[in-house]
Amino acid sequence: MGLDLGFLRVEPRPDVAYQVIAKEPLLAILPSDHPLAQQVQVDPRDLQGEAFIGFTEIPHILREVVEDYLRRNKVHITPSHHIDNFAMGISLVASTRGVALLPAYVEPLLPWSVVSRPLKGEPPTIDLAVGYRPENRSPVLAAFLKGIDQIIAAGPAGDRIRVQA
């Protein structure tokens, strides 16, 4: 018995079909006593000159999203550290006093010494998707995919709807 579907980031693979269900914003993650932590929103240009925590090639989709965002905002940063997971990123923010851009879902994981702030303007987002193999004929998968549009339309209030199988 195999896995019918998974919730994941879109990583181009020829054997997997994706249905994007949400776009998650990235946030500025910084030490709680950092000067930028006093702002309601962080202007991306204020990241210039900061010790910036970037990404290795492992989360390459996230790396591309962040690099594209910085490029569009004409912010030139050379990362002082590179991470391949969010726990490492949070730890480096706390220990090196650097800043990072991470998906909003890390907020509940932040220790007291690290805070998040939204980015000013149009924030970068990363797609959260349902991934599955198109040749999979599972009735469970078919029922889920039949109701996926209802889940997407419900957005953050998705816990208030019921999908009929």
PEZIGI-V999237 format. One record per run of one state. SS is the DSSP state (hx for helix, st for strand, lp for the rest). FROM is the first residue (numbers start at 1). LEN is the number of residues. If there is no record, write none. Layout:
ss = {SS SS}
from = {FROM FROM}
len = {LEN LEN}
This chain:
ss = {lp st lp st lp hx lp st lp hx lp st lp hx lp st lp hx lp st hx lp st lp st lp hx lp}
from = {1 6 10 17 32 35 39 41 43 44 48 52 56 60 73 81 84 86 97 99 104 110 114 120 125 133 139 161}
len = {5 4 7 15 3 4 2 2 1 4 4 4 4 13 8 3 2 11 2 5 6 4 6 5 8 6 22 5}
